[in-house]
């Protein structure tokens, strides 16, 4: 089942919205390609963090 802005892996909850949304986008693409969910989460999280750093975005919510 694809992830949405309201229904996504718990590990993404402490990320700022733009990073979380990018991870959801990447994760859904990986799931479509047949990746296992745990692997998709791991890759999507790493790629979304990288994207955020490249775009000078705050990665995690304050205090996280």
PDB file of N, CA, C and O in Angstrom:
ATOM      1  N   UNK A   1       0.854  -1.179   0.000  1.00  0.00           N
ATOM      2  CA  UNK A   1       0.000   0.000   0.000  1.00  0.00           C
ATOM      3  C   UNK A   1       0.899   1.241   0.000  1.00  0.00           C
ATOM      4  O   UNK A   1       1.826   1.334   0.804  1.00  0.00           O
ATOM      5  N   UNK A   2       0.633   2.177  -0.882  1.00  0.00           N
ATOM      6  CA  UNK A   2       1.460   3.393  -0.942  1.00  0.00           C
ATOM      7  C   UNK A   2       1.292   4.245   0.316  1.00  0.00           C
ATOM      8  O   UNK A   2       0.248   4.236   0.969  1.00  0.00           O
ATOM      9  N   UNK A   3       2.338   4.965   0.621  1.00  0.00           N
ATOM     10  CA  UNK A   3       2.305   5.876   1.755  1.00  0.00           C
ATOM     11  C   UNK A   3       1.689   7.195   1.317  1.00  0.00           C
ATOM     12  O   UNK A   3       1.756   7.568   0.145  1.00  0.00           O
ATOM     13  N   UNK A   4       1.095   7.888   2.262  1.00  0.00           N
ATOM     14  CA  UNK A   4       0.493   9.196   1.997  1.00  0.00           C
ATOM     15  C   UNK A   4       1.015  10.193   3.033  1.00  0.00           C
ATOM     16  O   UNK A   4       1.761   9.825   3.941  1.00  0.00           O
ATOM     17  N   UNK A   5       0.619  11.443   2.888  1.00  0.00           N
ATOM     18  CA  UNK A   5       1.021  12.468   3.849  1.00  0.00           C
ATOM     19  C   UNK A   5       0.416  12.208   5.227  1.00  0.00           C
ATOM     20  O   UNK A   5       0.927  12.708   6.229  1.00  0.00           O
ATOM     21  N   UNK A   6      -0.660  11.435   5.287  1.00  0.00           N
ATOM     22  CA  UNK A   6      -1.311  11.123   6.552  1.00  0.00           C
ATOM     23  C   UNK A   6      -0.958   9.724   7.061  1.00  0.00           C
ATOM     24  O   UNK A   6      -1.082   9.455   8.256  1.00  0.00           O
ATOM     25  N   UNK A   7      -0.523   8.839   6.178  1.00  0.00           N
ATOM     26  CA  UNK A   7      -0.237   7.446   6.536  1.00  0.00           C
ATOM     27  C   UNK A   7       1.138   7.067   5.988  1.00  0.00           C
ATOM     28  O   UNK A   7       1.293   6.757   4.807  1.00  0.00           O
ATOM     29  N   UNK A   8       2.120   7.101   6.869  1.00  0.00           N
ATOM     30  CA  UNK A   8       3.511   6.856   6.473  1.00  0.00           C
ATOM     31  C   UNK A   8       4.201   6.092   7.596  1.00  0.00           C
ATOM     32  O   UNK A   8       3.655   5.995   8.695  1.00  0.00           O
ATOM     33  N   UNK A   9       5.381   5.552   7.344  1.00  0.00           N
ATOM     34  CA  UNK A   9       6.092   4.797   8.379  1.00  0.00           C
ATOM     35  C   UNK A   9       6.381   5.656   9.621  1.00  0.00           C
ATOM     36  O   UNK A   9       6.746   6.825   9.504  1.00  0.00           O
ATOM     37  N   UNK A  10       6.214   5.068  10.797  1.00  0.00           N
ATOM     38  CA  UNK A  10       6.455   5.819  12.039  1.00  0.00           C
ATOM     39  C   UNK A  10       7.854   6.435  12.123  1.00  0.00           C
ATOM     40  O   UNK A  10       8.036   7.457  12.785  1.00  0.00           O
ATOM     41  N   UNK A  11       8.821   5.838  11.475  1.00  0.00           N
ATOM     42  CA  UNK A  11      10.188   6.357  11.548  1.00  0.00           C
ATOM     43  C   UNK A  11      10.333   7.735  10.904  1.00  0.00           C
ATOM     44  O   UNK A  11      11.353   8.396  11.099  1.00  0.00           O
ATOM     45  N   UNK A  12       9.344   8.174  10.150  1.00  0.00           N
ATOM     46  CA  UNK A  12       9.403   9.482   9.488  1.00  0.00           C
ATOM     47  C   UNK A  12       8.735  10.598  10.290  1.00  0.00           C
ATOM     48  O   UNK A  12       8.753  11.755   9.869  1.00  0.00           O
ATOM     49  N   UNK A  13       8.149  10.263  11.436  1.00  0.00           N
ATOM     50  CA  UNK A  13       7.339  11.246  12.170  1.00  0.00           C
ATOM     51  C   UNK A  13       8.118  12.444  12.695  1.00  0.00           C
ATOM     52  O   UNK A  13       7.540  13.518  12.862  1.00  0.00           O
ATOM     53  N   UNK A  14       9.410  12.293  12.960  1.00  0.00           N
ATOM     54  CA  UNK A  14      10.190  13.400  13.533  1.00  0.00           C
ATOM     55  C   UNK A  14      10.873  14.270  12.488  1.00  0.00           C
ATOM     56  O   UNK A  14      11.632  15.177  12.830  1.00  0.00           O
ATOM     57  N   UNK A  15      10.611  14.002  11.237  1.00  0.00           N
ATOM     58  CA  UNK A  15      11.197  14.811  10.175  1.00  0.00           C
ATOM     59  C   UNK A  15      10.289  15.993   9.859  1.00  0.00           C
ATOM     60  O   UNK A  15       9.071  15.919  10.016  1.00  0.00           O
ATOM     61  N   UNK A  16      10.897  17.071   9.415  1.00  0.00           N
ATOM     62  CA  UNK A  16      10.125  18.221   8.961  1.00  0.00           C
ATOM     63  C   UNK A  16       9.317  17.791   7.741  1.00  0.00           C
ATOM     64  O   UNK A  16       9.718  16.885   7.011  1.00  0.00           O
ATOM     65  N   UNK A  17       8.183  18.442   7.525  1.00  0.00           N
ATOM     66  CA  UNK A  17       7.263  18.042   6.459  1.00  0.00           C
ATOM     67  C   UNK A  17       7.929  17.906   5.085  1.00  0.00           C
ATOM     68  O   UNK A  17       7.699  16.897   4.418  1.00  0.00           O
ATOM     69  N   UNK A  18       8.743  18.867   4.627  1.00  0.00           N
ATOM     70  CA  UNK A  18       9.324  18.708   3.285  1.00  0.00           C
ATOM     71  C   UNK A  18      10.203  17.459   3.161  1.00  0.00           C
ATOM     72  O   UNK A  18      10.219  16.813   2.114  1.00  0.00           O
ATOM     73  N   UNK A  19      10.920  17.127   4.212  1.00  0.00           N
ATOM     74  CA  UNK A  19      11.781  15.947   4.194  1.00  0.00           C
ATOM     75  C   UNK A  19      10.919  14.687   4.220  1.00  0.00           C
ATOM     76  O   UNK A  19      11.170  13.735   3.481  1.00  0.00           O
ATOM     77  N   UNK A  20       9.910  14.692   5.071  1.00  0.00           N
ATOM     78  CA  UNK A  20       8.997  13.548   5.165  1.00  0.00           C
ATOM     79  C   UNK A  20       8.288  13.321   3.829  1.00  0.00           C
ATOM     80  O   UNK A  20       8.171  12.184   3.373  1.00  0.00           O
ATOM     81  N   UNK A  21       7.814  14.402   3.201  1.00  0.00           N
ATOM     82  CA  UNK A  21       7.114  14.263   1.916  1.00  0.00           C
ATOM     83  C   UNK A  21       8.034  13.727   0.831  1.00  0.00           C
ATOM     84  O   UNK A  21       7.609  12.933  -0.008  1.00  0.00           O
ATOM     85  N   UNK A  22       9.296  14.155   0.842  1.00  0.00           N
ATOM     86  CA  UNK A  22      10.264  13.657  -0.132  1.00  0.00           C
ATOM     87  C   UNK A  22      10.520  12.172   0.117  1.00  0.00           C
ATOM     88  O   UNK A  22      10.610  11.392  -0.831  1.00  0.00           O
ATOM     89  N   UNK A  23      10.637  11.777   1.376  1.00  0.00           N
ATOM     90  CA  UNK A  23      10.835  10.364   1.712  1.00  0.00           C
ATOM     91  C   UNK A  23       9.640   9.526   1.278  1.00  0.00           C
ATOM     92  O   UNK A  23       9.807   8.406   0.796  1.00  0.00           O
ATOM     93  N   UNK A  24       8.444  10.060   1.445  1.00  0.00           N
ATOM     94  CA  UNK A  24       7.231   9.360   1.009  1.00  0.00           C
ATOM     95  C   UNK A  24       7.259   9.179  -0.502  1.00  0.00           C
ATOM     96  O   UNK A  24       6.970   8.092  -1.004  1.00  0.00           O
ATOM     97  N   UNK A  25       7.601  10.223  -1.219  1.00  0.00           N
ATOM     98  CA  UNK A  25       7.675  10.172  -2.686  1.00  0.00           C
ATOM     99  C   UNK A  25       8.690   9.117  -3.141  1.00  0.00           C
ATOM    100  O   UNK A  25       8.385   8.275  -3.985  1.00  0.00           O
ATOM    101  N   UNK A  26       9.880   9.171  -2.581  1.00  0.00           N
ATOM    102  CA  UNK A  26      10.937   8.225  -2.951  1.00  0.00           C
ATOM    103  C   UNK A  26      10.538   6.807  -2.548  1.00  0.00           C
ATOM    104  O   UNK A  26      10.697   5.863  -3.321  1.00  0.00           O
ATOM    105  N   UNK A  27      10.023   6.672  -1.343  1.00  0.00           N
ATOM    106  CA  UNK A  27       9.614   5.354  -0.851  1.00  0.00           C
ATOM    107  C   UNK A  27       8.557   4.707  -1.721  1.00  0.00           C
ATOM    108  O   UNK A  27       8.633   3.513  -2.010  1.00  0.00           O
ATOM    109  N   UNK A  28       7.577   5.483  -2.140  1.00  0.00           N
ATOM    110  CA  UNK A  28       6.531   4.939  -3.009  1.00  0.00           C
ATOM    111  C   UNK A  28       7.103   4.472  -4.347  1.00  0.00           C
ATOM    112  O   UNK A  28       6.674   3.452  -4.885  1.00  0.00           O
ATOM    113  N   UNK A  29       8.063   5.211  -4.878  1.00  0.00           N
ATOM    114  CA  UNK A  29       8.714   4.799  -6.131  1.00  0.00           C
ATOM    115  C   UNK A  29       9.447   3.475  -5.935  1.00  0.00           C
ATOM    116  O   UNK A  29       9.397   2.600  -6.800  1.00  0.00           O
ATOM    117  N   UNK A  30      10.125   3.330  -4.802  1.00  0.00           N
ATOM    118  CA  UNK A  30      10.863   2.102  -4.526  1.00  0.00           C
ATOM    119  C   UNK A  30       9.913   0.915  -4.336  1.00  0.00           C
ATOM    120  O   UNK A  30      10.176  -0.185  -4.823  1.00  0.00           O
ATOM    121  N   UNK A  31       8.813   1.151  -3.628  1.00  0.00           N
ATOM    122  CA  UNK A  31       7.832   0.084  -3.431  1.00  0.00           C
ATOM    123  C   UNK A  31       7.248  -0.373  -4.766  1.00  0.00           C
ATOM    124  O   UNK A  31       7.032  -1.565  -4.985  1.00  0.00           O
ATOM    125  N   UNK A  32       6.997   0.584  -5.650  1.00  0.00           N
ATOM    126  CA  UNK A  32       6.488   0.257  -6.990  1.00  0.00           C
ATOM    127  C   UNK A  32       7.460  -0.621  -7.759  1.00  0.00           C
ATOM    128  O   UNK A  32       7.059  -1.473  -8.551  1.00  0.00           O
ATOM    129  N   UNK A  33       8.750  -0.397  -7.512  1.00  0.00           N
ATOM    130  CA  UNK A  33       9.789  -1.166  -8.208  1.00  0.00           C
ATOM    131  C   UNK A  33      10.016  -2.534  -7.567  1.00  0.00           C
ATOM    132  O   UNK A  33      10.818  -3.329  -8.057  1.00  0.00           O
ATOM    133  N   UNK A  34       9.300  -2.807  -6.461  1.00  0.00           N
ATOM    134  CA  UNK A  34       9.385  -4.123  -5.846  1.00  0.00           C
ATOM    135  C   UNK A  34      10.288  -4.245  -4.638  1.00  0.00           C
ATOM    136  O   UNK A  34      10.536  -5.355  -4.166  1.00  0.00           O
ATOM    137  N   UNK A  35      10.788  -3.126  -4.125  1.00  0.00           N
ATOM    138  CA  UNK A  35      11.629  -3.178  -2.936  1.00  0.00           C
ATOM    139  C   UNK A  35      10.795  -3.607  -1.734  1.00  0.00           C
ATOM    140  O   UNK A  35       9.608  -3.293  -1.649  1.00  0.00           O
ATOM    141  N   UNK A  36      11.421  -4.322  -0.812  1.00  0.00           N
ATOM    142  CA  UNK A  36      10.781  -4.660   0.457  1.00  0.00           C
ATOM    143  C   UNK A  36      10.569  -3.361   1.235  1.00  0.00           C
ATOM    144  O   UNK A  36      11.343  -2.415   1.085  1.00  0.00           O
ATOM    145  N   UNK A  37       9.533  -3.312   2.060  1.00  0.00           N
ATOM    146  CA  UNK A  37       9.193  -2.069   2.754  1.00  0.00           C
ATOM    147  C   UNK A  37      10.332  -1.565   3.641  1.00  0.00           C
ATOM    148  O   UNK A  37      10.634  -0.371   3.622  1.00  0.00           O
ATOM    149  N   UNK A  38      10.966  -2.437   4.412  1.00  0.00           N
ATOM    150  CA  UNK A  38      12.039  -1.986   5.295  1.00  0.00           C
ATOM    151  C   UNK A  38      13.199  -1.382   4.506  1.00  0.00           C
ATOM    152  O   UNK A  38      13.771  -0.371   4.914  1.00  0.00           O
ATOM    153  N   UNK A  39      13.540  -1.994   3.393  1.00  0.00           N
ATOM    154  CA  UNK A  39      14.635  -1.478   2.548  1.00  0.00           C
ATOM    155  C   UNK A  39      14.217  -0.146   1.926  1.00  0.00           C
ATOM    156  O   UNK A  39      15.022   0.783   1.845  1.00  0.00           O
ATOM    157  N   UNK A  40      12.968  -0.052   1.491  1.00  0.00           N
ATOM    158  CA  UNK A  40      12.469   1.191   0.901  1.00  0.00           C
ATOM    159  C   UNK A  40      12.510   2.327   1.923  1.00  0.00           C
ATOM    160  O   UNK A  40      12.868   3.454   1.583  1.00  0.00           O
ATOM    161  N   UNK A  41      12.148   2.038   3.162  1.00  0.00           N
ATOM    162  CA  UNK A  41      12.185   3.059   4.217  1.00  0.00           C
ATOM    163  C   UNK A  41      13.613   3.547   4.421  1.00  0.00           C
ATOM    164  O   UNK A  41      13.862   4.750   4.497  1.00  0.00           O
ATOM    165  N   UNK A  42      14.533   2.619   4.508  1.00  0.00           N
ATOM    166  CA  UNK A  42      15.934   2.964   4.738  1.00  0.00           C
ATOM    167  C   UNK A  42      16.498   3.831   3.614  1.00  0.00           C
ATOM    168  O   UNK A  42      17.122   4.861   3.871  1.00  0.00           O
ATOM    169  N   UNK A  43      16.280   3.418   2.387  1.00  0.00           N
ATOM    170  CA  UNK A  43      16.791   4.167   1.238  1.00  0.00           C
ATOM    171  C   UNK A  43      16.105   5.526   1.132  1.00  0.00           C
ATOM    172  O   UNK A  43      16.766   6.546   0.939  1.00  0.00           O
ATOM    173  N   UNK A  44      14.782   5.537   1.259  1.00  0.00           N
ATOM    174  CA  UNK A  44      14.024   6.784   1.131  1.00  0.00           C
ATOM    175  C   UNK A  44      14.428   7.789   2.199  1.00  0.00           C
ATOM    176  O   UNK A  44      14.531   8.984   1.918  1.00  0.00           O
ATOM    177  N   UNK A  45      14.655   7.320   3.416  1.00  0.00           N
ATOM    178  CA  UNK A  45      15.076   8.207   4.491  1.00  0.00           C
ATOM    179  C   UNK A  45      16.430   8.827   4.184  1.00  0.00           C
ATOM    180  O   UNK A  45      16.609  10.037   4.326  1.00  0.00           O
ATOM    181  N   UNK A  46      17.374   8.012   3.770  1.00  0.00           N
ATOM    182  CA  UNK A  46      18.718   8.514   3.455  1.00  0.00           C
ATOM    183  C   UNK A  46      18.680   9.505   2.295  1.00  0.00           C
ATOM    184  O   UNK A  46      19.324  10.553   2.354  1.00  0.00           O
ATOM    185  N   UNK A  47      17.936   9.185   1.253  1.00  0.00           N
ATOM    186  CA  UNK A  47      17.864  10.062   0.083  1.00  0.00           C
ATOM    187  C   UNK A  47      17.143  11.366   0.416  1.00  0.00           C
ATOM    188  O   UNK A  47      17.531  12.430  -0.068  1.00  0.00           O
ATOM    189  N   UNK A  48      16.096  11.289   1.239  1.00  0.00           N
ATOM    190  CA  UNK A  48      15.362  12.502   1.617  1.00  0.00           C
ATOM    191  C   UNK A  48      16.239  13.423   2.469  1.00  0.00           C
ATOM    192  O   UNK A  48      16.194  14.642   2.304  1.00  0.00           O
ATOM    193  N   UNK A  49      17.037  12.850   3.381  1.00  0.00           N
ATOM    194  CA  UNK A  49      17.966  13.659   4.181  1.00  0.00           C
ATOM    195  C   UNK A  49      18.975  14.348   3.266  1.00  0.00           C
ATOM    196  O   UNK A  49      19.259  15.536   3.415  1.00  0.00           O
ATOM    197  N   UNK A  50      19.504  13.586   2.327  1.00  0.00           N
ATOM    198  CA  UNK A  50      20.468  14.135   1.369  1.00  0.00           C
ATOM    199  C   UNK A  50      19.839  15.278   0.571  1.00  0.00           C
ATOM    200  O   UNK A  50      20.459  16.324   0.379  1.00  0.00           O
ATOM    201  N   UNK A  51      18.616  15.072   0.115  1.00  0.00           N
ATOM    202  CA  UNK A  51      17.892  16.101  -0.633  1.00  0.00           C
ATOM    203  C   UNK A  51      17.725  17.349   0.234  1.00  0.00           C
ATOM    204  O   UNK A  51      17.938  18.467  -0.235  1.00  0.00           O
ATOM    205  N   UNK A  52      17.343  17.157   1.499  1.00  0.00           N
ATOM    206  CA  UNK A  52      17.151  18.284   2.408  1.00  0.00           C
ATOM    207  C   UNK A  52      18.423  19.070   2.635  1.00  0.00           C
ATOM    208  O   UNK A  52      18.407  20.301   2.650  1.00  0.00           O
ATOM    209  N   UNK A  53      19.528  18.359   2.812  1.00  0.00           N
ATOM    210  CA  UNK A  53      20.806  19.033   3.003  1.00  0.00           C
ATOM    211  C   UNK A  53      21.196  19.823   1.754  1.00  0.00           C
ATOM    212  O   UNK A  53      21.678  20.952   1.849  1.00  0.00           O
ATOM    213  N   UNK A  54      20.983  19.221   0.584  1.00  0.00           N
ATOM    214  CA  UNK A  54      21.299  19.898  -0.677  1.00  0.00           C
ATOM    215  C   UNK A  54      20.457  21.155  -0.881  1.00  0.00           C
ATOM    216  O   UNK A  54      20.892  22.097  -1.543  1.00  0.00           O
ATOM    217  N   UNK A  55      19.255  21.168  -0.312  1.00  0.00           N
ATOM    218  CA  UNK A  55      18.343  22.307  -0.469  1.00  0.00           C
ATOM    219  C   UNK A  55      18.289  23.182   0.788  1.00  0.00           C
ATOM    220  O   UNK A  55      17.406  24.028   0.929  1.00  0.00           O
ATOM    221  N   UNK A  56      19.242  22.968   1.694  1.00  0.00           N
ATOM    222  CA  UNK A  56      19.371  23.775   2.919  1.00  0.00           C
ATOM    223  C   UNK A  56      18.079  23.798   3.734  1.00  0.00           C
ATOM    224  O   UNK A  56      17.651  24.844   4.221  1.00  0.00           O
ATOM    225  N   UNK A  57      17.474  22.628   3.870  1.00  0.00           N
ATOM    226  CA  UNK A  57      16.241  22.488   4.648  1.00  0.00           C
ATOM    227  C   UNK A  57      16.575  21.961   6.040  1.00  0.00           C
ATOM    228  O   UNK A  57      17.551  21.234   6.226  1.00  0.00           O
ATOM    229  N   UNK A  58      15.750  22.340   7.012  1.00  0.00           N
ATOM    230  CA  UNK A  58      15.862  21.746   8.345  1.00  0.00           C
ATOM    231  C   UNK A  58      15.376  20.306   8.217  1.00  0.00           C
ATOM    232  O   UNK A  58      14.316  20.061   7.640  1.00  0.00           O
ATOM    233  N   UNK A  59      16.134  19.359   8.743  1.00  0.00           N
ATOM    234  CA  UNK A  59      15.840  17.941   8.556  1.00  0.00           C
ATOM    235  C   UNK A  59      14.836  17.426   9.584  1.00  0.00           C
ATOM    236  O   UNK A  59      13.815  16.838   9.228  1.00  0.00           O
ATOM    237  N   UNK A  60      15.133  17.650  10.845  1.00  0.00           N
ATOM    238  CA  UNK A  60      14.279  17.112  11.918  1.00  0.00           C
ATOM    239  C   UNK A  60      13.581  18.248  12.667  1.00  0.00           C
ATOM    240  O   UNK A  60      14.023  19.397  12.665  1.00  0.00           O
ATOM    241  N   UNK A  61      12.482  17.877  13.300  1.00  0.00           N
ATOM    242  CA  UNK A  61      11.779  18.840  14.142  1.00  0.00           C
ATOM    243  C   UNK A  61      12.689  19.233  15.302  1.00  0.00           C
ATOM    244  O   UNK A  61      13.533  18.443  15.724  1.00  0.00           O
ATOM    245  N   UNK A  62      12.525  20.420  15.807  1.00  0.00           N
ATOM    246  CA  UNK A  62      13.351  20.903  16.923  1.00  0.00           C
ATOM    247  C   UNK A  62      13.261  19.934  18.101  1.00  0.00           C
ATOM    248  O   UNK A  62      12.188  19.425  18.425  1.00  0.00           O
ATOM    249  N   UNK A  63      14.397  19.694  18.728  1.00  0.00           N
ATOM    250  CA  UNK A  63      14.432  18.811  19.894  1.00  0.00           C
ATOM    251  C   UNK A  63      14.480  17.339  19.542  1.00  0.00           C
ATOM    252  O   UNK A  63      14.386  16.492  20.430  1.00  0.00           O
ATOM    253  N   UNK A  64      14.622  17.022  18.285  1.00  0.00           N
ATOM    254  CA  UNK A  64      14.635  15.607  17.870  1.00  0.00           C
ATOM    255  C   UNK A  64      16.014  15.191  17.476  1.00  0.00           C
ATOM    256  O   UNK A  64      16.228  14.039  17.098  1.00  0.00           O
TER     257      UNK A  64
END
